[in-house]
Amino acid sequence: MVSFSSPVSYEQQAKLDKIAKAFAVSDSQLKTLVNGLRAEMNKGLKRNPQGELHMSPSFVHNYVSPKGTSLGMAIEASGSRIRLTRVTFDATGNTALTSTQVFITPCIHKRTPALFFDYVAFCIREFLHTSKLDNSAADDLLQSFLPIGISIGLPVSGECRVDEDAKEDSLGLRGSNVARKLCDAITRSHLPVRVTSITNNTVSALVAANHADKTTQIAVSFNHGINAAYFESLKNVEYLAKNSISDTVAINTEIGRFGSISKQNMQMLPLTMWDRRIDRESRHPGARILEKLVADQYLGEIVRNLITDFMDCQLIFTSESCEVKPISKEYAFHTAYMAPIMEDTSVDLASVEAIFAAEFGINNTCYSDRLVVRRLCEIVAKRASRLAGALLA
């Protein structure tokens, strides 16, 4: 039987109010942030060595309507998942047929870049066989090789090299020419494919969306990390202005890096003591500061830190039978929990109770505990959504 006789206490409400104030972002702060982002983007277009945003150009200039069958491959930054897609276009260049297969990379194949790309080649071979494309051939030798475009969750330069300071790289690819490594693996495996492009995943989303709707100019990614890409007029890219290949060029902003170098930019971000704690204890302290306020990799961890602070003050989960070890583990509270918790409008907040019982073994939560948890999720999500809006602006 659930008891509602103990609503949020005075002490709990006081702490909630203090946290809400710390996480509040005013319209003035958002305007300052937007101006700061624009200034950094302009610096990057001039290849300013002091700029935080790399604004890397992706030379996607061929807008000829596609035809026939092509392959697409998406590689996560961690290398954990490889997604291969077959796309067949009709005579007008519209998509007529698609099929997709996802491969999970065994840990042993992520130890070195050579092992990883050999596994990538294996995935391509398996996909070709599954899709009955391994025996495809044409009269012309060049046409017998299926074109494959690669999308990777890392910042990639126009020379297909992963940026040297790509701290999110866990495959050891920094500074490597991804195209060469992949082509070498494909050649060793004698696969009938040829690599036509290697781009960052957000740039790939921009180009794909632009193919479907020519008015598309921006693509934004909000998931494990955050990023944005857009089409920039070539005349505004100072270091490319003389290379008039096209009127526009796709720019990968790596916008999540904002606030990582400049103290002035960091001061534009509404950092709290919990954000600084998470940054300090992260794998890459001081890197991608803006991303750590918005990306789903970190939102759940922010909420978990707030919950454990309530626990340390003995303001939540005070029952002696409450098992608190599981939720005390770093990154145990996934961002995916936040949505069902915030959407729980039941009288007794049953979804909140179920999540903590199933995922953390905390079975005896009282109603006030659940109210506090839901409010903490709302506070963190509201700040993230306002900052995400600033990025779009």
Secondary structure, DSSP 4 states (H G I P E B T S, - for coil): ----S--S-HHHHHHHHHHHHHH---HHHHHHHHHHHHHHHHHHHTT-TT-S---EEE-----PPP-EEEEEEEE-TTSSEEEEEEEEE-TTS-EEEEEEEEEEPPGGGGSSHHHHHHHHHHHHHHHHHHTT-TT---SSTGGGSEEEEEEESS-B-TTSBBPTT-TT--SS-BT-BHHHHHHHHHHHTT-SEEEEEEEEHHHHHHHHHHHH-TT--EEEEESSSEEEEEEEEGGG-GGGTT--S-SEEEEE--GGGTTSS-HHHHHHS---HHHHHHHHHSSSTTSSTTHHHHSHHHHHHHHHHHHHHHHHTT-S--STT---TGGGSTT-S-GGGHHHHHT--STT-HHHHHHHHHHH------HHHHHHHHHHHHHHHHHHHHHHHHHH-
